[in-house]
Amino acid sequence: MSGGQQEAATGRRGGGSPAARTPPLPVVDREVLERARAHLRAVAVAKGPAARLVAGASPAGLRSVVTGLRQLPVVEAHLSEQPAGLELRSWFANGRRALPVDRLAVAVLPLPPEHTAYLAGRQRQALRTNVRRSEQAGVVCADVFDAAERHRCVEHVVSTRGDGDPQGVLGRETRPGLHRWVSVAYDATGDPVAFHEAVVDVSWAGVGAFLTARTGGATHDARYQLHVHAVRRLISAGIGHLVVSGFSLLAPPGIRYFQERTGFQPVRLRLRGPEH
């Protein structure tokens, strides 16, 4: 099955209805989350096991983390037993740990049924501005189905960063039958400046890779344009949620800023089987 056929099949399985049923997430108290983050950062930067133990045992700090996690909304992710669903499950250590650390604070973006609704409202004004600036700079986004072009784009973007290895994306083990949805932002000269890869399973999708070149100010806005392009593609296929793996409370400030600007929120993820 080709990339386009696979995408069309996924869209038919979603049928548009999952996104239509996606409810908005409750508003989370930022001050509570910041206190939890501050404690977790203090533990993370403590030098040596003994120092980390002392920092982690702070009663006030522990209370802040427990309070922060308790206030997070619980979102159920109904994932299939197909390759994409199994891949997404593996991101969250399902069944491999006694404590679901990878599901306690996960960044999730609920998607509306229409892509125009995603950019509507005052809360998306800054995002609209970023996208407009990127388009005015000549950036164009496109979906990529050719393996050689995917390889070229990853290598080029990583080469501008100077802090990674393309094989971190290109050399990943993959399960048979797994198809990744790839979208790329190209600058006015035709060079790739941002790379987005998603794993799509019925009504859920996960960001498998999101790389931005370091070639100047235009690429800052290009990542927002590419994100919006990918979101439109997912909404058109009936996807209701986009998720990022990892413990979001310890994400670097730059990533948290991007997620807040684009509408991601931390949630407690509960993995479920497919809906019937």
PyRosetta script that sets phi, psi and omega in degrees:
from pyrosetta import init, pose_from_sequence

init()
pose = pose_from_sequence("MSGGQQEAATGRRGGGSPAARTPPLPVVDREVLERARAHLRAVAVAKGPAARLVAGASPAGLRSVVTGLRQLPVVEAHLSEQPAGLELRSWFANGRRALPVDRLAVAVLPLPPEHTAYLAGRQRQALRTNVRRSEQAGVVCADVFDAAERHRCVEHVVSTRGDGDPQGVLGRETRPGLHRWVSVAYDATGDPVAFHEAVVDVSWAGVGAFLTARTGGATHDARYQLHVHAVRRLISAGIGHLVVSGFSLLAPPGIRYFQERTGFQPVRLRLRGPEH")
pose.set_psi(1, 131.6)
pose.set_omega(1, -179.8)
pose.set_phi(2, -74.8)
pose.set_psi(2, 168.2)
pose.set_omega(2, 178.7)
pose.set_phi(3, -58.1)
pose.set_psi(3, -44.2)
pose.set_omega(3, -178.9)
pose.set_phi(4, -65.8)
pose.set_psi(4, -40.3)
pose.set_omega(4, 178.3)
pose.set_phi(5, -65.3)
pose.set_psi(5, -41.1)
pose.set_omega(5, 179.0)
pose.set_phi(6, -61.8)
pose.set_psi(6, -42.1)
pose.set_omega(6, -179.7)
pose.set_phi(7, -65.0)
pose.set_psi(7, -41.7)
pose.set_omega(7, 179.8)
pose.set_phi(8, -63.5)
pose.set_psi(8, -39.3)
pose.set_omega(8, 178.8)
pose.set_phi(9, -64.6)
pose.set_psi(9, -41.6)
pose.set_omega(9, 178.3)
pose.set_phi(10, -62.7)
pose.set_psi(10, -40.2)
pose.set_omega(10, 178.8)
pose.set_phi(11, -62.0)
pose.set_psi(11, -39.4)
pose.set_omega(11, 179.5)
pose.set_phi(12, -67.2)
pose.set_psi(12, -36.9)
pose.set_omega(12, 178.8)
pose.set_phi(13, -65.7)
pose.set_psi(13, -38.9)
pose.set_omega(13, 177.8)
pose.set_phi(14, -71.1)
pose.set_psi(14, -41.9)
pose.set_omega(14, 174.6)
pose.set_phi(15, 66.6)
pose.set_psi(15, 4.8)
pose.set_omega(15, -179.9)
pose.set_phi(16, 85.5)
pose.set_psi(16, -24.5)
pose.set_omega(16, -175.1)
pose.set_phi(17, -70.6)
pose.set_psi(17, -36.3)
pose.set_omega(17, 179.3)
pose.set_phi(18, -57.4)
pose.set_psi(18, -43.0)
pose.set_omega(18, 179.5)
pose.set_phi(19, -64.9)
pose.set_psi(19, -34.0)
pose.set_omega(19, -178.8)
pose.set_phi(20, -66.0)
pose.set_psi(20, -25.3)
pose.set_omega(20, -177.3)
pose.set_phi(21, -95.4)
pose.set_psi(21, -0.8)
pose.set_omega(21, -175.8)
pose.set_phi(22, -70.2)
pose.set_psi(22, 113.7)
pose.set_omega(22, -179.4)
pose.set_phi(23, -82.5)
pose.set_psi(23, 155.5)
pose.set_omega(23, 174.3)
pose.set_phi(24, -67.6)
pose.set_psi(24, 151.9)
pose.set_omega(24, 178.9)
pose.set_phi(25, -85.8)
pose.set_psi(25, 147.4)
pose.set_omega(25, 176.6)
pose.set_phi(26, -62.1)
pose.set_psi(26, 151.1)
pose.set_omega(26, 177.7)
pose.set_phi(27, -73.4)
pose.set_psi(27, 132.7)
pose.set_omega(27, -178.1)
pose.set_phi(28, -102.6)
pose.set_psi(28, 139.3)
pose.set_omega(28, 179.5)
pose.set_phi(29, -68.0)
pose.set_psi(29, 113.3)
pose.set_omega(29, -176.3)
pose.set_phi(30, -66.5)
pose.set_psi(30, -35.8)
pose.set_omega(30, -178.9)
pose.set_phi(31, -63.2)
pose.set_psi(31, -40.2)
pose.set_omega(31, 178.4)
pose.set_phi(32, -62.4)
pose.set_psi(32, -44.9)
pose.set_omega(32, -179.9)
pose.set_phi(33, -66.0)
pose.set_psi(33, -36.9)
pose.set_omega(33, 179.6)
pose.set_phi(34, -65.6)
pose.set_psi(34, -37.5)
pose.set_omega(34, 176.7)
pose.set_phi(35, -64.9)
pose.set_psi(35, -40.1)
pose.set_omega(35, 177.4)
pose.set_phi(36, -64.7)
pose.set_psi(36, -43.3)
pose.set_omega(36, 178.7)
pose.set_phi(37, -61.7)
pose.set_psi(37, -41.6)
pose.set_omega(37, -178.3)
pose.set_phi(38, -60.7)
pose.set_psi(38, -41.6)
pose.set_omega(38, 179.1)
pose.set_phi(39, -67.1)
pose.set_psi(39, -44.5)
pose.set_omega(39, -179.2)
pose.set_phi(40, -63.9)
pose.set_psi(40, -38.2)
pose.set_omega(40, 177.1)
pose.set_phi(41, -65.5)
pose.set_psi(41, -39.1)
pose.set_omega(41, 179.1)
pose.set_phi(42, -61.0)
pose.set_psi(42, -38.9)
pose.set_omega(42, 177.9)
pose.set_phi(43, -68.7)
pose.set_psi(43, -42.5)
pose.set_omega(43, -175.6)
pose.set_phi(44, -65.4)
pose.set_psi(44, -35.1)
pose.set_omega(44, -175.8)
pose.set_phi(45, -93.3)
pose.set_psi(45, -6.0)
pose.set_omega(45, 178.6)
pose.set_phi(46, -61.3)
pose.set_psi(46, 138.6)
pose.set_omega(46, -175.0)
pose.set_phi(47, -91.5)
pose.set_psi(47, 111.0)
pose.set_omega(47, 176.8)
pose.set_phi(48, 95.7)
pose.set_psi(48, 154.6)
pose.set_omega(48, -178.6)
pose.set_phi(49, -59.1)
pose.set_psi(49, -41.6)
pose.set_omega(49, -177.9)
pose.set_phi(50, -64.3)
pose.set_psi(50, -43.9)
pose.set_omega(50, 179.4)
pose.set_phi(51, -64.6)
pose.set_psi(51, -38.9)
pose.set_omega(51, 178.1)
pose.set_phi(52, -65.8)
pose.set_psi(52, -37.0)
pose.set_omega(52, 178.9)
pose.set_phi(53, -64.5)
pose.set_psi(53, -43.4)
pose.set_omega(53, 179.3)
pose.set_phi(54, -64.3)
pose.set_psi(54, -46.2)
pose.set_omega(54, -179.7)
pose.set_phi(55, -63.2)
pose.set_psi(55, -40.9)
pose.set_omega(55, -177.8)
pose.set_phi(56, -70.6)
pose.set_psi(56, -23.6)
pose.set_omega(56, -176.4)
pose.set_phi(57, -85.2)
pose.set_psi(57, 0.5)
pose.set_omega(57, 179.2)
pose.set_phi(58, -58.2)
pose.set_psi(58, 118.9)
pose.set_omega(58, -179.2)
pose.set_phi(59, -57.8)
pose.set_psi(59, -43.1)
pose.set_omega(59, -180.0)
pose.set_phi(60, -64.7)
pose.set_psi(60, -40.2)
pose.set_omega(60, 179.5)
pose.set_phi(61, -65.4)
pose.set_psi(61, -43.8)
pose.set_omega(61, 178.7)
pose.set_phi(62, -61.9)
pose.set_psi(62, -41.5)
pose.set_omega(62, 178.8)
pose.set_phi(63, -62.5)
pose.set_psi(63, -38.3)
pose.set_omega(63, -179.2)
pose.set_phi(64, -64.4)
pose.set_psi(64, -38.7)
pose.set_omega(64, 179.8)
pose.set_phi(65, -69.0)
pose.set_psi(65, -46.2)
pose.set_omega(65, 179.9)
pose.set_phi(66, -60.8)
pose.set_psi(66, -45.1)
pose.set_omega(66, 179.6)
pose.set_phi(67, -62.7)
pose.set_psi(67, -43.6)
pose.set_omega(67, -179.8)
pose.set_phi(68, -62.5)
pose.set_psi(68, -43.9)
pose.set_omega(68, -179.0)
pose.set_phi(69, -69.5)
pose.set_psi(69, -35.6)
pose.set_omega(69, -179.6)
pose.set_phi(70, -65.5)
pose.set_psi(70, -31.5)
pose.set_omega(70, -177.0)
pose.set_phi(71, -81.2)
pose.set_psi(71, -10.7)
pose.set_omega(71, 179.8)
pose.set_phi(72, -68.7)
pose.set_psi(72, 137.1)
pose.set_omega(72, 176.8)
pose.set_phi(73, -67.1)
pose.set_psi(73, 148.8)
pose.set_omega(73, 176.5)
pose.set_phi(74, -94.1)
pose.set_psi(74, 127.2)
pose.set_omega(74, 179.0)
pose.set_phi(75, -121.0)
pose.set_psi(75, 128.7)
pose.set_omega(75, 178.8)
pose.set_phi(76, -91.1)
pose.set_psi(76, 126.4)
pose.set_omega(76, 178.4)
pose.set_phi(77, -103.6)
pose.set_psi(77, 109.9)
pose.set_omega(77, 178.6)
pose.set_phi(78, -89.3)
pose.set_psi(78, 105.7)
pose.set_omega(78, -175.2)
pose.set_phi(79, -113.4)
pose.set_psi(79, 145.4)
pose.set_omega(79, -177.5)
pose.set_phi(80, -82.4)
pose.set_psi(80, 177.9)
pose.set_omega(80, 173.9)
pose.set_phi(81, -98.2)
pose.set_psi(81, 13.5)
pose.set_omega(81, 175.9)
pose.set_phi(82, -79.9)
pose.set_psi(82, 168.9)
pose.set_omega(82, -176.9)
pose.set_phi(83, -51.7)
pose.set_psi(83, -42.0)
pose.set_omega(83, -178.9)
pose.set_phi(84, -67.2)
pose.set_psi(84, -41.1)
pose.set_omega(84, 178.7)
pose.set_phi(85, -65.4)
pose.set_psi(85, -40.5)
pose.set_omega(85, 177.4)
pose.set_phi(86, -65.6)
pose.set_psi(86, -36.7)
pose.set_omega(86, 177.8)
pose.set_phi(87, -63.8)
pose.set_psi(87, -46.8)
pose.set_omega(87, -179.7)
pose.set_phi(88, -63.7)
pose.set_psi(88, -39.6)
pose.set_omega(88, 177.1)
pose.set_phi(89, -59.5)
pose.set_psi(89, -39.5)
pose.set_omega(89, -176.9)
pose.set_phi(90, -65.5)
pose.set_psi(90, -25.7)
pose.set_omega(90, 179.2)
pose.set_phi(91, -65.1)
pose.set_psi(91, -27.4)
pose.set_omega(91, -172.9)
pose.set_phi(92, -109.5)
pose.set_psi(92, 23.1)
pose.set_omega(92, 171.2)
pose.set_phi(93, 54.0)
pose.set_psi(93, 34.9)
pose.set_omega(93, -178.0)
pose.set_phi(94, -63.8)
pose.set_psi(94, 118.9)
pose.set_omega(94, 177.5)
pose.set_phi(95, 83.9)
pose.set_psi(95, -3.0)
pose.set_omega(95, -177.8)
pose.set_phi(96, -103.7)
pose.set_psi(96, -6.2)
pose.set_omega(96, 179.6)
pose.set_phi(97, -139.4)
pose.set_psi(97, 147.1)
pose.set_omega(97, 177.5)
pose.set_phi(98, -68.2)
pose.set_psi(98, -37.0)
pose.set_omega(98, 178.2)
pose.set_phi(99, -106.5)
pose.set_psi(99, 128.6)
pose.set_omega(99, -176.2)
pose.set_phi(100, -78.9)
pose.set_psi(100, 60.9)
pose.set_omega(100, -175.6)
pose.set_phi(101, -57.0)
pose.set_psi(101, -39.4)
pose.set_omega(101, -175.4)
pose.set_phi(102, -76.3)
pose.set_psi(102, 0.8)
pose.set_omega(102, 179.4)
pose.set_phi(103, -120.4)
pose.set_psi(103, 3.2)
pose.set_omega(103, -174.8)
pose.set_phi(104, -76.7)
pose.set_psi(104, -33.5)
pose.set_omega(104, -179.1)
pose.set_phi(105, -148.1)
pose.set_psi(105, 85.9)
pose.set_omega(105, -174.1)
pose.set_phi(106, -110.6)
pose.set_psi(106, 136.8)
pose.set_omega(106, 179.5)
pose.set_phi(107, -78.8)
pose.set_psi(107, 121.9)
pose.set_omega(107, -178.3)
pose.set_phi(108, -129.3)
pose.set_psi(108, 138.9)
pose.set_omega(108, 175.5)
pose.set_phi(109, -115.3)
pose.set_psi(109, 108.8)
pose.set_omega(109, 174.1)
pose.set_phi(110, -70.6)
pose.set_psi(110, 133.4)
pose.set_omega(110, -177.2)
pose.set_phi(111, -104.4)
pose.set_psi(111, 135.0)
pose.set_omega(111, 178.4)
pose.set_phi(112, -75.6)
pose.set_psi(112, 168.8)
pose.set_omega(112, -178.9)
pose.set_phi(113, -72.2)
pose.set_psi(113, -21.5)
pose.set_omega(113, 179.7)
pose.set_phi(114, -124.6)
pose.set_psi(114, 137.0)
pose.set_omega(114, -175.8)
pose.set_phi(115, -67.0)
pose.set_psi(115, -25.6)
pose.set_omega(115, 177.9)
pose.set_phi(116, -65.0)
pose.set_psi(116, -30.4)
pose.set_omega(116, -179.6)
pose.set_phi(117, -69.6)
pose.set_psi(117, -27.0)
pose.set_omega(117, -177.9)
pose.set_phi(118, -64.3)
pose.set_psi(118, -37.6)
pose.set_omega(118, -177.2)
pose.set_phi(119, -92.6)
pose.set_psi(119, 0.9)
pose.set_omega(119, -176.3)
pose.set_phi(120, -80.7)
pose.set_psi(120, 154.0)
pose.set_omega(120, 172.5)
pose.set_phi(121, 96.3)
pose.set_psi(121, 163.1)
pose.set_omega(121, -178.4)
pose.set_phi(122, -64.6)
pose.set_psi(122, -31.8)
pose.set_omega(122, -176.9)
pose.set_phi(123, -68.0)
pose.set_psi(123, -12.6)
pose.set_omega(123, 179.4)
pose.set_phi(124, -109.9)
pose.set_psi(124, 9.7)
pose.set_omega(124, -178.2)
pose.set_phi(125, -59.6)
pose.set_psi(125, -47.7)
pose.set_omega(125, -179.5)
pose.set_phi(126, -62.9)
pose.set_psi(126, -39.0)
pose.set_omega(126, 179.0)
pose.set_phi(127, -64.3)
pose.set_psi(127, -43.2)
pose.set_omega(127, 178.1)
pose.set_phi(128, -61.0)
pose.set_psi(128, -38.9)
pose.set_omega(128, 179.2)
pose.set_phi(129, -64.2)
pose.set_psi(129, -44.0)
pose.set_omega(129, 178.5)
pose.set_phi(130, -59.9)
pose.set_psi(130, -44.3)
pose.set_omega(130, -178.5)
pose.set_phi(131, -65.2)
pose.set_psi(131, -43.0)
pose.set_omega(131, -179.6)
pose.set_phi(132, -62.5)
pose.set_psi(132, -42.6)
pose.set_omega(132, 178.8)
pose.set_phi(133, -62.6)
pose.set_psi(133, -40.2)
pose.set_omega(133, -179.7)
pose.set_phi(134, -65.0)
pose.set_psi(134, -43.7)
pose.set_omega(134, 178.8)
pose.set_phi(135, -63.5)
pose.set_psi(135, -40.1)
pose.set_omega(135, 178.8)
pose.set_phi(136, -65.7)
pose.set_psi(136, -26.0)
pose.set_omega(136, 177.7)
pose.set_phi(137, -80.3)
pose.set_psi(137, -1.3)
pose.set_omega(137, 176.8)
pose.set_phi(138, 93.3)
pose.set_psi(138, 8.8)
pose.set_omega(138, 179.1)
pose.set_phi(139, -73.3)
pose.set_psi(139, 136.4)
pose.set_omega(139, 179.5)
pose.set_phi(140, -127.8)
pose.set_psi(140, 136.4)
pose.set_omega(140, 178.9)
pose.set_phi(141, -106.4)
pose.set_psi(141, 145.1)
pose.set_omega(141, -179.2)
pose.set_phi(142, -149.8)
pose.set_psi(142, 152.3)
pose.set_omega(142, 174.2)
pose.set_phi(143, -85.4)
pose.set_psi(143, 141.4)
pose.set_omega(143, -175.3)
pose.set_phi(144, -117.1)
pose.set_psi(144, 125.3)
pose.set_omega(144, 179.2)
pose.set_phi(145, -114.7)
pose.set_psi(145, -11.0)
pose.set_omega(145, -177.3)
pose.set_phi(146, -89.2)
pose.set_psi(146, 127.3)
pose.set_omega(146, -177.1)
pose.set_phi(147, -63.5)
pose.set_psi(147, -38.0)
pose.set_omega(147, -179.6)
pose.set_phi(148, -66.1)
pose.set_psi(148, -38.1)
pose.set_omega(148, 179.1)
pose.set_phi(149, -70.6)
pose.set_psi(149, -38.1)
pose.set_omega(149, 175.0)
pose.set_phi(150, -58.1)
pose.set_psi(150, -45.8)
pose.set_omega(150, -179.3)
pose.set_phi(151, -61.4)
pose.set_psi(151, -45.2)
pose.set_omega(151, -179.6)
pose.set_phi(152, -62.5)
pose.set_psi(152, -42.7)
pose.set_omega(152, -177.4)
pose.set_phi(153, -65.5)
pose.set_psi(153, -43.4)
pose.set_omega(153, 179.7)
pose.set_phi(154, -63.6)
pose.set_psi(154, -46.4)
pose.set_omega(154, -178.7)
pose.set_phi(155, -61.8)
pose.set_psi(155, -41.3)
pose.set_omega(155, -178.4)
pose.set_phi(156, -66.8)
pose.set_psi(156, -46.6)
pose.set_omega(156, -178.3)
pose.set_phi(157, -63.2)
pose.set_psi(157, -45.2)
pose.set_omega(157, -178.7)
pose.set_phi(158, -64.9)
pose.set_psi(158, -35.7)
pose.set_omega(158, -178.8)
pose.set_phi(159, -63.2)
pose.set_psi(159, -28.3)
pose.set_omega(159, 179.2)
pose.set_phi(160, -78.1)
pose.set_psi(160, -17.5)
pose.set_omega(160, -174.7)
pose.set_phi(161, -87.0)
pose.set_psi(161, -35.9)
pose.set_omega(161, 178.3)
pose.set_phi(162, 70.2)
pose.set_psi(162, 16.3)
pose.set_omega(162, -177.0)
pose.set_phi(163, -137.5)
pose.set_psi(163, 23.2)
pose.set_omega(163, -178.4)
pose.set_phi(164, -157.3)
pose.set_psi(164, -178.7)
pose.set_omega(164, -179.1)
pose.set_phi(165, -126.7)
pose.set_psi(165, 125.5)
pose.set_omega(165, 179.0)
pose.set_phi(166, -53.9)
pose.set_psi(166, -28.0)
pose.set_omega(166, -179.4)
pose.set_phi(167, -66.8)
pose.set_psi(167, -16.8)
pose.set_omega(167, 174.4)
pose.set_phi(168, -60.7)
pose.set_psi(168, -27.5)
pose.set_omega(168, 175.6)
pose.set_phi(169, -102.7)
pose.set_psi(169, -47.6)
pose.set_omega(169, -173.5)
pose.set_phi(170, -74.6)
pose.set_psi(170, -28.8)
pose.set_omega(170, -174.4)
pose.set_phi(171, -97.1)
pose.set_psi(171, 12.1)
pose.set_omega(171, -178.6)
pose.set_phi(172, -67.4)
pose.set_psi(172, 142.7)
pose.set_omega(172, 173.2)
pose.set_phi(173, -66.7)
pose.set_psi(173, 142.4)
pose.set_omega(173, -179.9)
pose.set_phi(174, -133.6)
pose.set_psi(174, 145.2)
pose.set_omega(174, 179.8)
pose.set_phi(175, -82.0)
pose.set_psi(175, 147.0)
pose.set_omega(175, -179.0)
pose.set_phi(176, -55.9)
pose.set_psi(176, 136.0)
pose.set_omega(176, 176.8)
pose.set_phi(177, 87.5)
pose.set_psi(177, -4.4)
pose.set_omega(177, -178.5)
pose.set_phi(178, -80.7)
pose.set_psi(178, 126.6)
pose.set_omega(178, 177.9)
pose.set_phi(179, -114.2)
pose.set_psi(179, 131.8)
pose.set_omega(179, 179.6)
pose.set_phi(180, -105.2)
pose.set_psi(180, 134.9)
pose.set_omega(180, 178.4)
pose.set_phi(181, -87.5)
pose.set_psi(181, 117.3)
pose.set_omega(181, -175.2)
pose.set_phi(182, -111.3)
pose.set_psi(182, 132.4)
pose.set_omega(182, 173.3)
pose.set_phi(183, -132.5)
pose.set_psi(183, 145.3)
pose.set_omega(183, -175.1)
pose.set_phi(184, -134.8)
pose.set_psi(184, 142.5)
pose.set_omega(184, 171.6)
pose.set_phi(185, -101.4)
pose.set_psi(185, 128.2)
pose.set_omega(185, 179.8)
pose.set_phi(186, -112.5)
pose.set_psi(186, 138.8)
pose.set_omega(186, 177.9)
pose.set_phi(187, -78.9)
pose.set_psi(187, -177.0)
pose.set_omega(187, -174.7)
pose.set_phi(188, -63.8)
pose.set_psi(188, -20.8)
pose.set_omega(188, 179.3)
pose.set_phi(189, -91.2)
pose.set_psi(189, -5.2)
pose.set_omega(189, -179.6)
pose.set_phi(190, 95.7)
pose.set_psi(190, 1.3)
pose.set_omega(190, 178.2)
pose.set_phi(191, -81.4)
pose.set_psi(191, 139.7)
pose.set_omega(191, 175.9)
pose.set_phi(192, -70.3)
pose.set_psi(192, 131.9)
pose.set_omega(192, -179.0)
pose.set_phi(193, -120.8)
pose.set_psi(193, -9.1)
pose.set_omega(193, 175.4)
pose.set_phi(194, -155.4)
pose.set_psi(194, 145.5)
pose.set_omega(194, -174.1)
pose.set_phi(195, -133.4)
pose.set_psi(195, 127.0)
pose.set_omega(195, -179.5)
pose.set_phi(196, -127.0)
pose.set_psi(196, 131.6)
pose.set_omega(196, -179.8)
pose.set_phi(197, -132.0)
pose.set_psi(197, 131.3)
pose.set_omega(197, -177.9)
pose.set_phi(198, -127.8)
pose.set_psi(198, 148.4)
pose.set_omega(198, 170.3)
pose.set_phi(199, -105.3)
pose.set_psi(199, 127.2)
pose.set_omega(199, -171.0)
pose.set_phi(200, -120.3)
pose.set_psi(200, 125.5)
pose.set_omega(200, -178.2)
pose.set_phi(201, -134.9)
pose.set_psi(201, 103.3)
pose.set_omega(201, 177.6)
pose.set_phi(202, 55.0)
pose.set_psi(202, -94.7)
pose.set_omega(202, -178.1)
pose.set_phi(203, -113.0)
pose.set_psi(203, 4.9)
pose.set_omega(203, 178.4)
pose.set_phi(204, -119.1)
pose.set_psi(204, 148.2)
pose.set_omega(204, 173.4)
pose.set_phi(205, -138.0)
pose.set_psi(205, 151.2)
pose.set_omega(205, 178.0)
pose.set_phi(206, -127.7)
pose.set_psi(206, 142.1)
pose.set_omega(206, 178.1)
pose.set_phi(207, -78.7)
pose.set_psi(207, 108.0)
pose.set_omega(207, -179.3)
pose.set_phi(208, -82.4)
pose.set_psi(208, -29.7)
pose.set_omega(208, 177.6)
pose.set_phi(209, -161.2)
pose.set_psi(209, 141.7)
pose.set_omega(209, 175.9)
pose.set_phi(210, -147.5)
pose.set_psi(210, 102.0)
pose.set_omega(210, -175.2)
pose.set_phi(211, -114.6)
pose.set_psi(211, 139.8)
pose.set_omega(211, 176.9)
pose.set_phi(212, -124.0)
pose.set_psi(212, 132.3)
pose.set_omega(212, 178.2)
pose.set_phi(213, -68.7)
pose.set_psi(213, 155.9)
pose.set_omega(213, 175.4)
pose.set_phi(214, -110.7)
pose.set_psi(214, 78.4)
pose.set_omega(214, -176.1)
pose.set_phi(215, -129.2)
pose.set_psi(215, 20.4)
pose.set_omega(215, 178.7)
pose.set_phi(216, 128.1)
pose.set_psi(216, 177.7)
pose.set_omega(216, -174.5)
pose.set_phi(217, -63.7)
pose.set_psi(217, -28.7)
pose.set_omega(217, -176.6)
pose.set_phi(218, -62.3)
pose.set_psi(218, -31.0)
pose.set_omega(218, -177.4)
pose.set_phi(219, -71.4)
pose.set_psi(219, -24.2)
pose.set_omega(219, 176.1)
pose.set_phi(220, -59.5)
pose.set_psi(220, -45.9)
pose.set_omega(220, 179.0)
pose.set_phi(221, -75.4)
pose.set_psi(221, -29.2)
pose.set_omega(221, -177.6)
pose.set_phi(222, -61.5)
pose.set_psi(222, -34.2)
pose.set_omega(222, -179.4)
pose.set_phi(223, -66.5)
pose.set_psi(223, -32.8)
pose.set_omega(223, 176.4)
pose.set_phi(224, -70.0)
pose.set_psi(224, -41.0)
pose.set_omega(224, 178.1)
pose.set_phi(225, -62.8)
pose.set_psi(225, -41.9)
pose.set_omega(225, -179.5)
pose.set_phi(226, -67.5)
pose.set_psi(226, -39.6)
pose.set_omega(226, 177.0)
pose.set_phi(227, -58.7)
pose.set_psi(227, -46.4)
pose.set_omega(227, -179.7)
pose.set_phi(228, -63.6)
pose.set_psi(228, -39.7)
pose.set_omega(228, 177.1)
pose.set_phi(229, -59.6)
pose.set_psi(229, -46.6)
pose.set_omega(229, -179.8)
pose.set_phi(230, -64.5)
pose.set_psi(230, -39.9)
pose.set_omega(230, 178.9)
pose.set_phi(231, -62.4)
pose.set_psi(231, -43.1)
pose.set_omega(231, 177.9)
pose.set_phi(232, -59.6)
pose.set_psi(232, -41.8)
pose.set_omega(232, -179.5)
pose.set_phi(233, -63.2)
pose.set_psi(233, -42.5)
pose.set_omega(233, -179.1)
pose.set_phi(234, -69.0)
pose.set_psi(234, -42.5)
pose.set_omega(234, 178.8)
pose.set_phi(235, -61.4)
pose.set_psi(235, -40.2)
pose.set_omega(235, 179.1)
pose.set_phi(236, -62.3)
pose.set_psi(236, -25.0)
pose.set_omega(236, 178.6)
pose.set_phi(237, -91.5)
pose.set_psi(237, 3.9)
pose.set_omega(237, 177.9)
pose.set_phi(238, 84.0)
pose.set_psi(238, 20.5)
pose.set_omega(238, -179.8)
pose.set_phi(239, -79.9)
pose.set_psi(239, 136.3)
pose.set_omega(239, -176.9)
pose.set_phi(240, -102.7)
pose.set_psi(240, -21.8)
pose.set_omega(240, -179.2)
pose.set_phi(241, -142.6)
pose.set_psi(241, 142.3)
pose.set_omega(241, 172.3)
pose.set_phi(242, -119.2)
pose.set_psi(242, 128.2)
pose.set_omega(242, -172.8)
pose.set_phi(243, -124.1)
pose.set_psi(243, 149.9)
pose.set_omega(243, 175.8)
pose.set_phi(244, -119.4)
pose.set_psi(244, 130.1)
pose.set_omega(244, -179.1)
pose.set_phi(245, -73.9)
pose.set_psi(245, 160.2)
pose.set_omega(245, 177.8)
pose.set_phi(246, 108.0)
pose.set_psi(246, 160.4)
pose.set_omega(246, -179.2)
pose.set_phi(247, -81.7)
pose.set_psi(247, 102.7)
pose.set_omega(247, -168.5)
pose.set_phi(248, -65.5)
pose.set_psi(248, -24.2)
pose.set_omega(248, -178.2)
pose.set_phi(249, -68.7)
pose.set_psi(249, -18.8)
pose.set_omega(249, 178.6)
pose.set_phi(250, -107.8)
pose.set_psi(250, 12.8)
pose.set_omega(250, 177.3)
pose.set_phi(251, -66.7)
pose.set_psi(251, 147.2)
pose.set_omega(251, 177.7)
pose.set_phi(252, -58.5)
pose.set_psi(252, 153.0)
pose.set_omega(252, -177.7)
pose.set_phi(253, -54.3)
pose.set_psi(253, -40.4)
pose.set_omega(253, -178.4)
pose.set_phi(254, -62.5)
pose.set_psi(254, -40.4)
pose.set_omega(254, 178.9)
pose.set_phi(255, -69.3)
pose.set_psi(255, -41.7)
pose.set_omega(255, 178.4)
pose.set_phi(256, -61.5)
pose.set_psi(256, -40.2)
pose.set_omega(256, 179.8)
pose.set_phi(257, -62.0)
pose.set_psi(257, -45.4)
pose.set_omega(257, 179.2)
pose.set_phi(258, -62.0)
pose.set_psi(258, -43.6)
pose.set_omega(258, -178.9)
pose.set_phi(259, -65.4)
pose.set_psi(259, -40.3)
pose.set_omega(259, 177.9)
pose.set_phi(260, -65.8)
pose.set_psi(260, -40.3)
pose.set_omega(260, -179.3)
pose.set_phi(261, -64.4)
pose.set_psi(261, -33.9)
pose.set_omega(261, -175.9)
pose.set_phi(262, -96.1)
pose.set_psi(262, -3.4)
pose.set_omega(262, 172.1)
pose.set_phi(263, 104.1)
pose.set_psi(263, 4.7)
pose.set_omega(263, 175.8)
pose.set_phi(264, -69.1)
pose.set_psi(264, 146.6)
pose.set_omega(264, 176.5)
pose.set_phi(265, -134.6)
pose.set_psi(265, 145.6)
pose.set_omega(265, 176.3)
pose.set_phi(266, -74.2)
pose.set_psi(266, 137.3)
pose.set_omega(266, 178.9)
pose.set_phi(267, -139.5)
pose.set_psi(267, 165.6)
pose.set_omega(267, 167.9)
pose.set_phi(268, -94.1)
pose.set_psi(268, 118.8)
pose.set_omega(268, -174.4)
pose.set_phi(269, -90.9)
pose.set_psi(269, 131.3)
pose.set_omega(269, 177.5)
pose.set_phi(270, -118.3)
pose.set_psi(270, 116.0)
pose.set_omega(270, -176.5)
pose.set_phi(271, -81.6)
pose.set_psi(271, 133.0)
pose.set_omega(271, -179.5)
pose.set_phi(272, -133.1)
pose.set_psi(272, 166.0)
pose.set_omega(272, 174.7)
pose.set_phi(273, -77.2)
pose.set_psi(273, 176.5)
pose.set_omega(273, -177.9)
pose.set_phi(274, -64.1)
pose.set_psi(274, 147.5)
pose.set_omega(274, 176.8)
pose.set_phi(275, -73.1)
pose.set_psi(275, 148.0)
pose.set_omega(275, -179.9)
pose.set_phi(276, -115.5)
pose.dump_pdb("model.pdb")
